[in-house]
Amino acid sequence: MRVFSSILPDDARRYRGDGWVPAFLVLLSVVATARSVIHIARHDGGAATIAGIDIEVEGGQNLVAIFAQ
């Protein structure tokens, strides 16, 4: 069995890396959250308006549900 204490830092509560990394991760999270909210909020889940998929076919509402999820 591997000992994880050998790969983890001594004090995991303190970040010792480059300062731009947390800012980049926050930016990345904001962008991903905004994209998700757009897909949830669109009336078609973004299937027709963003992806260009024809939802006026049989099972089109299933596509809308999948895009919103």
PAVO-313408 format. One record per residue: residue in one letter; chain; x, y, z of N, C-alpha, C in turn. Coordinates in Angstrom, 2 decimals. Atoms other than C-alpha are relative to their C-alpha. Layout:
<recs>
(rec A, A, (X, Y, Z), (X, Y, Z), (X, Y, Z));
...
</recs>
This chain:
<recs>
(rec M, A, (0.84, -1.18, 0.00), (0.00, 0.00, 0.00), (0.89, 1.25, 0.00));
(rec R, A, (-0.78, -1.22, 0.11), (1.27, 3.47, -0.86), (-0.26, 0.92, 1.18));
(rec V, A, (0.13, -0.97, -1.08), (1.88, 6.07, 1.78), (-0.17, 1.38, -0.65));
(rec F, A, (0.27, -1.28, 0.63), (0.26, 9.32, 0.67), (0.70, 1.16, 0.69));
(rec S, A, (-0.69, -1.09, -0.69), (2.09, 11.38, 3.26), (1.33, 0.35, -0.68));
(rec S, A, (-1.25, -0.30, 0.69), (5.19, 11.13, 1.10), (-0.20, 0.91, -1.22));
(rec I, A, (0.24, -0.85, 1.16), (3.52, 12.98, -1.82), (-0.77, 1.26, 0.37));
(rec L, A, (0.74, -1.18, -0.41), (1.39, 15.47, 0.13), (0.92, 0.96, 0.75));
(rec P, A, (-0.84, -0.96, -0.72), (2.84, 18.70, 1.54), (-0.20, -0.12, 1.51));
(rec D, A, (0.10, 0.05, -1.47), (3.49, 19.04, 5.26), (-1.18, 0.83, 0.50));
(rec D, A, (1.10, -0.88, -0.39), (1.05, 21.95, 5.60), (-0.88, 0.25, -1.22));
(rec A, A, (0.87, -0.10, 1.18), (-1.77, 21.56, 3.07), (-0.90, 1.22, 0.04));
(rec R, A, (0.84, -1.19, -0.11), (-3.56, 24.69, 4.32), (0.65, 1.22, -0.62));
(rec R, A, (-0.72, -1.14, 0.55), (-0.92, 27.00, 2.85), (0.44, -0.30, -1.42));
(rec Y, A, (-0.37, 0.16, 1.40), (-0.49, 27.42, -0.91), (1.37, 0.64, -0.24));
(rec R, A, (-1.35, -0.51, 0.24), (3.13, 27.82, -2.02), (0.35, 0.08, -1.47));
(rec G, A, (-0.28, -0.04, 1.43), (2.76, 27.89, -5.79), (-0.04, 1.42, -0.55));
(rec D, A, (0.06, -1.30, 0.67), (2.64, 30.71, -8.32), (-1.34, 0.66, 0.28));
(rec G, A, (1.20, -0.76, -0.32), (0.12, 33.45, -7.63), (-1.04, 0.03, -1.09));
(rec W, A, (0.96, -0.07, 1.10), (-1.48, 33.34, -11.07), (-0.87, -1.25, -0.08));
(rec V, A, (0.74, 1.25, 0.11), (-2.68, 29.74, -10.67), (-1.38, 0.08, 0.66));
(rec P, A, (1.35, -0.11, -0.58), (-5.54, 30.40, -8.19), (-0.89, 0.96, -0.78));
(rec A, A, (0.79, -0.95, 0.79), (-6.65, 33.42, -10.24), (-0.49, -0.65, -1.30));
(rec F, A, (0.39, 0.68, 1.23), (-6.67, 31.31, -13.40), (-1.10, -1.02, 0.27));
(rec L, A, (1.03, 0.98, -0.33), (-8.70, 28.59, -11.70), (-1.33, 0.66, 0.31));
(rec V, A, (1.23, -0.75, -0.25), (-11.24, 31.16, -10.50), (-0.60, 0.44, -1.33));
(rec L, A, (0.48, -0.42, 1.31), (-11.51, 32.55, -14.04), (-0.58, -1.18, -0.77));
(rec L, A, (0.48, 1.19, 0.69), (-11.89, 29.07, -15.48), (-1.34, -0.48, 0.58));
(rec S, A, (1.25, 0.40, -0.65), (-14.62, 28.25, -12.94), (-1.14, 0.95, -0.36));
(rec V, A, (1.04, -0.98, 0.36), (-16.51, 31.47, -13.71), (-0.47, -0.23, -1.44));
(rec V, A, (0.36, 0.24, 1.41), (-16.42, 30.78, -17.46), (-0.83, -1.29, -0.13));
(rec A, A, (0.73, 1.26, 0.09), (-17.56, 27.16, -17.02), (-1.38, 0.13, 0.62));
(rec T, A, (1.30, -0.21, -0.63), (-20.36, 28.21, -14.66), (-0.91, 0.83, -0.89));
(rec A, A, (0.81, -0.84, 0.90), (-21.54, 30.93, -17.06), (-0.51, -0.81, -1.18));
(rec R, A, (0.44, 0.83, 1.12), (-21.65, 28.45, -19.94), (-1.09, -0.96, 0.44));
(rec S, A, (1.01, 0.93, -0.50), (-23.62, 25.99, -17.82), (-1.32, 0.71, 0.25));
(rec V, A, (1.23, -0.75, -0.28), (-26.12, 28.64, -16.71), (-0.69, 0.39, -1.31));
(rec I, A, (0.60, -0.33, 1.30), (-26.64, 29.70, -20.33), (-0.75, -1.20, -0.55));
(rec H, A, (0.68, 1.19, 0.52), (-27.48, 26.13, -21.32), (-1.24, -0.34, 0.83));
(rec I, A, (1.16, 0.27, -0.83), (-29.84, 25.76, -18.38), (-1.10, 1.02, -0.27));
(rec A, A, (0.98, -1.08, 0.13), (-31.56, 29.13, -18.98), (-0.64, 0.09, -1.38));
(rec R, A, (0.58, -0.11, 1.35), (-32.11, 28.87, -22.74), (-1.25, -0.85, -0.12));
(rec H, A, (1.25, 0.74, 0.14), (-35.58, 27.75, -23.75), (0.18, -1.35, -0.68));
(rec D, A, (-0.25, 1.27, 0.68), (-34.12, 25.01, -25.91), (1.25, -0.70, 0.55));
(rec G, A, (-1.20, 0.58, -0.57), (-31.16, 24.19, -23.68), (1.25, 0.30, -0.81));
(rec G, A, (-1.13, -0.32, 0.86), (-28.91, 25.65, -26.35), (0.16, -0.96, -1.16));
(rec A, A, (-0.14, 1.00, 1.06), (-29.50, 22.70, -28.67), (-0.17, 0.63, -1.38));
(rec A, A, (0.25, -0.60, 1.31), (-30.95, 24.75, -31.53), (0.74, 1.33, -0.16));
(rec T, A, (-0.57, -1.34, 0.15), (-29.70, 28.27, -30.82), (1.52, 0.03, 0.08));
(rec I, A, (-1.46, 0.00, -0.14), (-26.12, 27.43, -29.84), (0.63, -1.08, -0.87));
(rec A, A, (-0.62, 1.12, 0.72), (-25.39, 24.00, -31.35), (-0.54, -0.16, -1.42));
(rec G, A, (0.56, 0.10, 1.34), (-27.64, 24.34, -34.41), (-0.67, -1.33, -0.31));
(rec I, A, (0.65, 1.29, 0.19), (-29.39, 21.00, -33.90), (-1.50, 0.22, -0.21));
(rec D, A, (1.43, -0.10, 0.27), (-32.88, 20.63, -35.34), (-0.77, -0.76, 1.08));
(rec I, A, (0.76, 0.64, -1.08), (-35.19, 19.97, -32.39), (-1.47, -0.17, -0.37));
(rec E, A, (1.38, 0.15, 0.47), (-38.39, 19.99, -34.47), (-0.23, -1.39, -0.59));
(rec V, A, (0.15, 1.37, 0.45), (-38.10, 16.24, -35.00), (-0.51, -0.83, 1.17));
(rec E, A, (0.45, 0.88, -1.07), (-39.42, 13.29, -33.05), (1.16, -0.21, 0.98));
(rec G, A, (-1.03, 0.12, -1.02), (-37.51, 13.14, -29.78), (0.79, 1.27, 0.21));
(rec G, A, (-0.71, -1.27, -0.13), (-36.42, 16.77, -30.05), (0.00, 0.52, 1.42));
(rec Q, A, (0.06, -0.45, -1.39), (-37.57, 17.51, -26.52), (0.97, -0.77, 0.88));
(rec N, A, (-1.01, 0.75, -0.73), (-35.27, 14.75, -25.31), (1.38, 0.64, -0.16));
(rec L, A, (-1.26, -0.72, 0.22), (-32.36, 16.63, -26.88), (0.07, 1.25, 0.85));
(rec V, A, (0.05, -1.21, -0.83), (-33.46, 19.79, -25.11), (0.29, -0.35, 1.46));
(rec A, A, (-0.23, 0.43, -1.37), (-33.52, 17.91, -21.79), (1.47, -0.37, 0.23));
(rec I, A, (-1.41, 0.39, -0.15), (-30.05, 16.48, -22.38), (0.90, 1.23, 0.02));
(rec F, A, (-0.82, -1.21, 0.02), (-28.59, 19.90, -23.25), (-0.15, 0.79, 1.30));
(rec A, A, (0.21, -0.75, -1.24), (-30.14, 21.46, -20.14), (0.66, -0.69, 1.17));
(rec Q, A, (-0.63, 0.72, -1.11), (-28.70, 18.73, -17.95), (1.49, 0.14, -0.08));
</recs>
